[in-house]
Amino acid sequence: MTPTQPDILGHFGPYGGRFVPETLMAPLEQVEAEWRKARLDPGFQAELRHLLENYAGRPTPLYYAKRLSEILGGARIYLKREDLLHTGAHKINNCLGQILLARRMGKNRIIAETGAGQHGVATATACALFGLDCTVYMGIEDMRRQRLNVFRMRLLGAKVVGVTAGSQTLKDAISEAIRDWVTNVETTHYLLGSALGPHPYPVMVREFHRCIGEEARQQILEIEGRLPDAVIACVGGGSNAIGIFHPFLSDAPVRLIGVEAGGRGPELGEHAARFSGGFPGVLQGTYSYLLQDDDGQIALTHSVSAGLDYASVGPEHALLRDMKRAEYTSCSDADALAAARRLAQTEGIIPALESAHAVAEAMRRAPSEPGQVYVVNVSGRGDKDTGIYVENFPELDQP
Amino acid sequence: MSRIRDKFAELKSRGETALIAYLTAGDPSPDLTARLVWALERGGVDMIELGVPFSDPLADGPRIQLAMDRALKHHVNLPRVLDIAREIRTRSSIPLVLFSYLNPLLRYGFERCASEAAAAGIDGCLATDLTVEEAEDRVKALHSAGLETVFLAAPTSTLRRLELVSRYSTGFIYLVSRTGVTGEQEALSQSVARMVSALKDVTDKPLAVGFGISRPEQAAAVGRMADAVVVGSAFVRVIEEYAQAPDLEARIEDLARRLKEPLRASQ
């Protein structure tokens, strides 16, 4: 198949589109127009490439996890090391791109939402780099469990606003950021952090992260002399996954595997596995799979990983799933925690809890698929999750 | 026949501006909503926007978010909102506009929702997050059920968008007075007059202005320019503060009367 592209109104098949209050339509059209111009502007592309290479640290390595692969005794597992990027996750790719766009549009105030805090930190970093005013919305439950990132954002000069509505997690932070944007639209750019929300965000964010998959594809061809059998990534909103999947879409034999948060179990409210428990609907500007009750109220979600704890999923993933081009599975809190610990102790890499979901899926499959080659996106590093690791591995926290 | 169009025609012939009140259905409890609507009508309200509670109302400020939370605590879903509409209709023919976020309508089934709403006595529908780009099929469904459609126009809307909003709106056009979410404001946006005049250049449909209007003098100022004034959060605040009070209905009626007073013979 050819890579999926949205139609002029931002639809990926039946999904995506623009479902926002009218006030936001003109600014969305402005962001889209500016992005389309920037893509064709060699000056913009050169500046972005310069920042990605010299500031963020691209390209990131594709690392063969030799000990882990040998212990599992099956597939050869390669790790795409987005965790080595400046700020500790892939999120910086998109932030640098959108910051340059905001400057082109003359917007000097940036707002963002954050779940795990990685997007918030990346946004605060990019704002500091360009001297822009930065406000990050974060659910207070997430502020509690990702306290370190809250402090990092403040140290970088950003204002972090705690959101007390609803489940006090990512969904509520996005609603509050949208309310801010609708109020301050003349001066403010909304730096949305995932491949979610109204058009053009899903396609624009994907394009800013496409470098992950482009590099990984070239690197695996150089190392193995062939394409991988599977590319595995965690899916919250789905930005790291769509970034690594998209350059492989035309490579029919390459299986694309997205891993959602299985949380504590399959009951509504206990997980964030939209594709196994969801039903298409509209949330926060886009039409996609959505965890909701019979009345169309958005369900509460749970994941040990704040970055995957969201009721909807990027619309392009919904299309890829319907087309059966990508497959989506889920991983429990417990398996993600165990995978993180195992990766730490076999490879010396402590992954973010989000990325640990992808690692867990690779570990689950590898023993039965000898000879296969996997590329796993380690989208972020686990420093921010130290508090949660301490809670879950108390035996390591003895004097 | 259309209760909405008839009402605008009737008011126009008397030189009056319409007062439209927003209530979240089921706030503070489902058995009170019809009584509050009747009280609003006694106070002079001409039309009602009946809000469908939604868990994630991203266009609303804190006041209406809390109203929706109160209604959701009573499990007020779309069928229950239509029950409330039927109850209102036992004693009133005031025009009712269903005011909803899209997802509860989609989940119920959009066409089924349109026909059941019409049967329950609803006259029109405004979906806050339904943009004109996504509207085509849904507008058809609403019209074929006999419902009027209402779309939002905003201070940021381009001329091209205002034309589309006008084309898809039949009942009236809801002009958002300022950028922002719903909620009471000290001062009225300076740009209302400019926006009203821009819209009047592209449409002859009735114009309702809302967002941030809570006081009689604000209503009076807007009433001189528009065909209707929408007040939401100010009524919702009274409900929030006096939910348990025996004179809640009287207070709502009184606020309606004070807001409507300057709109009589205002044009």
Chai-1 contact restraints between the chains, C-beta under 6 A:
chainA,res_idxA,chainB,res_idxB,connection_type,confidence,min_distance_angstrom,max_distance_angstrom,comment,restraint_id
A,L9,B,E133,contact,1.0,0.0,6.0,A-B,restraint_1
A,G17,B,E134,contact,1.0,0.0,6.0,A-B,restraint_2
A,R18,B,T131,contact,1.0,0.0,6.0,A-B,restraint_3
A,R18,B,E133,contact,1.0,0.0,6.0,A-B,restraint_4
A,F19,B,L102,contact,1.0,0.0,6.0,A-B,restraint_5
A,F19,B,D129,contact,1.0,0.0,6.0,A-B,restraint_6
A,V20,B,D129,contact,1.0,0.0,6.0,A-B,restraint_7
A,P21,B,A59,contact,1.0,0.0,6.0,A-B,restraint_8
A,P21,B,T128,contact,1.0,0.0,6.0,A-B,restraint_9
A,E22,B,L152,contact,1.0,0.0,6.0,A-B,restraint_10
A,E22,B,A154,contact,1.0,0.0,6.0,A-B,restraint_11
A,T23,B,A154,contact,1.0,0.0,6.0,A-B,restraint_12
A,T23,B,T156,contact,1.0,0.0,6.0,A-B,restraint_13
A,T23,B,T179,contact,1.0,0.0,6.0,A-B,restraint_14
A,M25,B,T131,contact,1.0,0.0,6.0,A-B,restraint_15
A,A26,B,T156,contact,1.0,0.0,6.0,A-B,restraint_16
A,A26,B,T158,contact,1.0,0.0,6.0,A-B,restraint_17
A,S175,B,D56,contact,1.0,0.0,6.0,A-B,restraint_18
A,S175,B,L58,contact,1.0,0.0,6.0,A-B,restraint_19
A,I178,B,L58,contact,1.0,0.0,6.0,A-B,restraint_20
A,R179,B,V181,contact,1.0,0.0,6.0,A-B,restraint_21
A,V182,B,G180,contact,1.0,0.0,6.0,A-B,restraint_22
A,T183,B,T179,contact,1.0,0.0,6.0,A-B,restraint_23
A,T183,B,G180,contact,1.0,0.0,6.0,A-B,restraint_24
A,V185,B,T179,contact,1.0,0.0,6.0,A-B,restraint_25
A,G281,B,N103,contact,1.0,0.0,6.0,A-B,restraint_26
A,G281,B,L106,contact,1.0,0.0,6.0,A-B,restraint_27
A,V282,B,L102,contact,1.0,0.0,6.0,A-B,restraint_28
A,V282,B,N103,contact,1.0,0.0,6.0,A-B,restraint_29
A,D295,B,N77,contact,1.0,0.0,6.0,A-B,restraint_30
A,G296,B,N103,contact,1.0,0.0,6.0,A-B,restraint_31
A,G296,B,P104,contact,1.0,0.0,6.0,A-B,restraint_32
A,G296,B,R107,contact,1.0,0.0,6.0,A-B,restraint_33
A,Q297,B,S55,contact,1.0,0.0,6.0,A-B,restraint_34
A,I298,B,S55,contact,1.0,0.0,6.0,A-B,restraint_35
A,I298,B,D56,contact,1.0,0.0,6.0,A-B,restraint_36
